[in-house]
Amino acid sequence: MKILGIDLGTTTISAVVIDKKTGNNCISRTIENNTFLSGGQDWEKLQDPEKILEKAVDLIHQMERQFPDIEAVGITGQMHGILYVDEQGKSVSPLYTWQDGRGNQPLSDGESACEQIKKLCGEQVSSGYGLVTHYYQVKTGQMPKRARKLCTIGDYLAMRLTGAKEPLMHSSNGASLGFYDPKHGVFRTEAMKKCGIDPSILPRTTSAFASCGTYGKAVVCTAIGDNQASFLGTVEEFTDTILVNVGTGSQISVYSRQYFTAKGIEARPFEEDSYLLVGAPLCGGRSYAVLEQFFRAYGEAMGVRDADHYRIMAGFLEMEEERESPLKVTTAFSGTREEPEKRGSIENISTENFTPGNLIRGFLEGMTEELYERYRIIENATGISPKYILASGNGVRRNPYLQKLISRKFGKEFILAQGQEEAARGAARAAAALLKEEIS
């Protein structure tokens, strides 16, 4: 028997079928998620939920034709973002993604939604969090009139597959919206009321991998957050492994039975009674993409087009030796969740060290330092010190020099995750766990 996992990512949609007995991947497939909508402002980052649904269902059908014995479906996808649904469970808004910037835009009194929320109830929230987006929509009169509930895109797929009219949200997604108490597994409804947010917009939540209903003969598991899914799909020894993921963003995740938060560290719900302590720089792998775009623009100005600039950048790292006086690059180019106005920097520039190779190396070292700083906060406060560091995501998988830097910086045994589409695999494993409960 087989289990299907699907990952509704920001730029791609992936599906994996695993064998229930062995846990091995039978097949995986990825398609582009080119569903972005053009908003009226540059800071709006919107996607079309119906087109995402169409693409996801088509991908599921492809898998079903090859594996008709699928027993369960697991779902994951981009966290933080929301869409609104009506009383029939149909979308009445775009998907406001995790990259959406309306939470940082000035409202009528000149303060942003994030600033107003902190002043009104003390909640430390960031733009892109679903309930920050909702607050902005309420304050500006832009919430759809037919909206009855809000949910993540993963919750929406689960609803539409099962025919449900209301979403059922796993705590991993609930915590990504803001106004959530992960220690007790509930939304902070009193704080919401202080900000003028009606809690009735919230969906039902569960801390367990629960059934949302059925799709054909297959049980559909509650959608889980992509961070939790990636951990579940990649890590075998939870207590012994630090997971580093570098994609568009980057994350460091450490399994913990104890609840701990600090500046730059979130305690995200994982399985029941456990957490992932997570540090998540906003730029991550995008920092390296920004540098590639810089070199690409210069090359195109010279008339050089269609060059593989990433390959050329890797060549510079091989040609130029590390210097005693390196460039010091801070890669917080998109700020941080706590300080959205913060920006990156390049320091220690001299006439000798300002070279392409040194600049490339400085960017990669800056990306590594952002992750290591967050790990040290966790280690110093909790005493948790796993043996291994497991790296996943295309940003690190395709960059041997970054692998070397991470290994050296953390000083732990380095393992590169072999499988791909880790989040989809993790979603399948969550559904497999649910299936055991259903059987028992």
Backbone hydrogen bonds, N-H to C=O, Kabsch-Sander energy under -0.5 kcal/mol:
donor,donor_aa,acceptor,acceptor_aa,energy
2,K,69,D,-1.6
3,I,18,I,-2.5
4,L,72,A,-2.6
5,G,16,V,-3.1
6,I,74,G,-2.0
7,D,14,S,-3.0
8,L,6,I,-0.5
8,L,76,T,-2.2
9,G,7,D,-1.4
9,G,12,T,-1.4
13,I,31,I,-2.6
14,S,7,D,-2.2
15,A,29,R,-2.7
16,V,5,G,-2.6
17,V,27,I,-2.4
18,I,3,I,-2.8
19,D,24,N,-2.5
20,K,1,M,-2.3
23,G,19,D,-2.6
26,C,17,V,-3.8
27,I,17,V,-1.2
29,R,15,A,-2.5
31,I,13,I,-2.7
33,N,11,T,-3.0
34,N,32,E,-0.7
35,T,33,N,-1.7
37,L,46,L,-2.5
39,G,37,L,-0.8
44,E,41,Q,-1.3
46,L,37,L,-0.7
46,L,44,E,-0.5
47,Q,95,L,-1.9
48,D,35,T,-1.8
52,I,48,D,-2.0
53,L,49,P,-2.5
54,E,50,E,-2.4
55,K,51,K,-2.4
56,A,52,I,-2.7
57,V,53,L,-2.8
58,D,54,E,-2.0
59,L,55,K,-2.0
60,I,56,A,-2.4
61,H,57,V,-2.4
62,Q,58,D,-1.8
63,M,59,L,-1.8
64,E,60,I,-2.5
65,R,61,H,-2.2
66,Q,62,Q,-1.1
67,F,63,M,-2.6
70,I,67,F,-0.8
71,E,2,K,-3.1
72,A,2,K,-0.7
73,V,219,V,-3.0
74,G,4,L,-3.3
76,T,6,I,-2.3
77,G,224,I,-0.7
78,Q,8,L,-2.1
81,G,79,M,-2.0
82,I,96,Y,-1.6
83,L,151,C,-1.9
85,V,149,K,-2.6
86,D,90,K,-2.5
89,G,86,D,-2.0
92,V,84,Y,-2.5
93,S,84,Y,-0.5
95,L,47,Q,-3.1
96,Y,82,I,-3.1
96,Y,94,P,-0.7
97,T,45,K,-2.1
97,T,95,L,-0.9
100,D,97,T,-1.7
101,G,43,W,-3.0
104,N,101,G,-1.8
105,Q,102,R,-1.4
107,L,111,E,-3.0
110,G,107,L,-2.1
113,A,105,Q,-0.6
114,C,103,G,-2.0
116,Q,112,S,-2.6
117,I,113,A,-2.5
118,K,114,C,-2.0
119,K,115,E,-2.0
120,L,116,Q,-2.7
121,C,117,I,-2.5
122,G,117,I,-0.6
122,G,118,K,-1.5
123,E,117,I,-0.7
125,V,123,E,-0.9
129,Y,126,S,-1.9
130,G,80,H,-0.8
131,L,177,L,-2.3
132,V,129,Y,-0.9
133,T,129,Y,-2.3
134,H,130,G,-2.3
135,Y,131,L,-1.9
136,Y,132,V,-2.3
137,Q,133,T,-2.3
138,V,134,H,-2.6
139,K,135,Y,-2.8
140,T,136,Y,-2.1
141,G,138,V,-1.1
142,Q,137,Q,-2.7
143,M,137,Q,-1.0
147,A,144,P,-1.5
148,R,85,V,-3.2
149,K,85,V,-1.6
150,L,201,I,-1.9
151,C,83,L,-1.9
156,Y,152,T,-1.9
157,L,153,I,-2.0
158,A,154,G,-2.0
159,M,155,D,-2.2
160,R,156,Y,-2.5
161,L,157,L,-2.4
162,T,158,A,-1.7
163,G,159,M,-1.8
164,A,159,M,-1.4
169,M,204,R,-3.2
170,H,223,A,-0.7
171,S,206,T,-2.1
173,N,170,H,-1.1
174,G,170,H,-2.2
175,A,171,S,-2.7
176,S,173,N,-0.6
177,L,174,G,-1.5
178,G,175,A,-0.7
181,D,186,V,-3.5
184,H,181,D,-0.6
185,G,181,D,-1.6
186,V,181,D,-1.4
188,R,179,F,-3.4
189,T,187,F,-1.7
192,M,188,R,-1.8
193,K,189,T,-2.3
194,K,190,E,-1.8
195,C,191,A,-1.0
195,C,192,M,-0.6
196,G,193,K,-1.7
197,I,192,M,-2.8
198,D,196,G,-0.6
201,I,198,D,-1.7
202,L,199,P,-2.1
204,R,167,P,-1.1
206,T,169,M,-1.9
210,A,208,A,-1.1
212,C,220,V,-3.3
213,G,220,V,-0.6
215,Y,218,A,-3.0
218,A,215,Y,-2.0
219,V,71,E,-2.4
220,V,213,G,-2.7
221,C,73,V,-2.9
221,C,219,V,-0.6
222,T,210,A,-2.4
224,I,75,I,-2.3
226,D,77,G,-1.0
229,A,225,G,-2.5
230,S,226,D,-2.4
231,F,227,N,-1.9
232,L,228,Q,-2.5
233,G,229,A,-2.4
234,T,230,S,-0.8
234,T,231,F,-0.8
235,V,231,F,-2.6
238,F,236,E,-0.9
240,D,237,E,-0.7
241,T,237,E,-0.5
241,T,238,F,-0.9
242,I,388,Y,-2.4
243,L,241,T,-0.5
243,L,253,S,-2.4
244,V,242,I,-0.6
244,V,390,L,-2.9
245,N,243,L,-0.5
245,N,251,Q,-2.5
246,V,392,S,-2.1
247,G,245,N,-0.5
247,G,249,G,-2.6
250,S,281,P,-1.3
251,Q,245,N,-2.4
252,I,279,G,-2.3
253,S,243,L,-2.6
254,V,277,L,-1.8
255,Y,238,F,-0.6
255,Y,241,T,-0.6
256,S,275,Y,-2.3
262,A,265,I,-1.5
265,I,262,A,-2.6
266,E,278,V,-2.6
268,R,266,E,-0.8
268,R,276,L,-2.9
270,F,271,E,-0.8
270,F,274,S,-2.1
274,S,271,E,-1.8
275,Y,256,S,-2.8
276,L,268,R,-2.6
277,L,254,V,-3.2
277,L,275,Y,-0.5
278,V,266,E,-2.9
278,V,276,L,-0.7
279,G,252,I,-2.0
282,L,335,G,-0.5
285,G,247,G,-0.8
285,G,249,G,-1.2
286,R,248,T,-1.8
286,R,283,C,-2.3
287,S,284,G,-1.7
288,Y,284,G,-0.5
289,A,285,G,-1.5
290,V,286,R,-2.5
291,L,287,S,-1.7
292,E,288,Y,-2.2
293,Q,289,A,-2.2
294,F,290,V,-1.6
295,F,291,L,-2.1
296,R,292,E,-2.6
297,A,293,Q,-2.5
298,Y,294,F,-1.7
299,G,295,F,-2.5
300,E,296,R,-2.7
301,A,297,A,-1.7
302,M,298,Y,-1.0
302,M,299,G,-0.5
303,G,300,E,-1.3
304,V,299,G,-2.9
305,R,303,G,-0.7
309,H,307,A,-1.4
312,I,308,D,-1.8
313,M,309,H,-2.7
314,A,310,Y,-2.1
315,G,311,R,-1.8
316,F,312,I,-1.8
317,L,313,M,-1.5
318,E,314,A,-1.4
319,M,315,G,-2.0
320,E,316,F,-2.6
328,K,347,E,-2.2
329,V,327,L,-0.7
330,T,328,K,-0.5
330,T,345,S,-2.7
331,T,329,V,-0.6
333,F,331,T,-1.6
335,G,332,A,-1.7
336,T,339,E,-1.6
342,K,339,E,-1.8
345,S,330,T,-1.5
347,E,328,K,-2.8
354,F,350,S,-1.1
355,T,353,N,-2.0
359,L,355,T,-2.3
360,I,356,P,-2.6
361,R,357,G,-2.5
362,G,358,N,-2.3
363,F,359,L,-2.0
364,L,360,I,-1.9
365,E,361,R,-2.5
366,G,362,G,-2.3
367,M,363,F,-2.2
368,T,364,L,-2.0
369,E,365,E,-2.6
370,E,366,G,-1.9
371,L,367,M,-1.2
372,Y,368,T,-2.5
373,E,369,E,-2.7
374,R,370,E,-1.1
375,Y,371,L,-2.0
376,R,372,Y,-2.5
377,I,373,E,-1.4
378,I,374,R,-1.6
379,E,375,Y,-2.8
380,N,376,R,-2.7
381,A,377,I,-1.7
382,T,378,I,-2.4
383,G,379,E,-2.1
387,K,240,D,-0.5
388,Y,240,D,-2.6
389,I,413,E,-2.8
390,L,242,I,-3.2
391,A,389,I,-0.5
391,A,415,I,-2.7
392,S,244,V,-2.7
395,G,246,V,-2.0
396,V,246,V,-0.7
396,V,393,G,-1.0
397,R,393,G,-2.6
398,R,394,N,-1.9
399,N,396,V,-1.2
403,Q,399,N,-1.8
404,K,400,P,-2.0
405,L,401,Y,-2.2
406,I,402,L,-2.5
407,S,403,Q,-2.3
408,R,404,K,-2.3
409,K,405,L,-2.7
410,F,406,I,-2.4
411,G,407,S,-1.6
412,K,407,S,-0.6
413,E,387,K,-1.2
415,I,389,I,-2.8
417,A,391,A,-2.9
417,A,415,I,-0.6
425,R,421,E,-2.0
426,G,422,E,-2.5
427,A,423,A,-2.2
428,A,424,A,-1.9
429,R,425,R,-2.1
430,A,426,G,-2.1
431,A,427,A,-2.0
432,A,428,A,-2.2
433,A,429,R,-2.1
434,L,430,A,-2.0
435,L,431,A,-2.2
436,K,432,A,-1.6
437,E,433,A,-1.4
438,E,434,L,-2.6
439,I,435,L,-2.5
440,S,436,K,-2.5
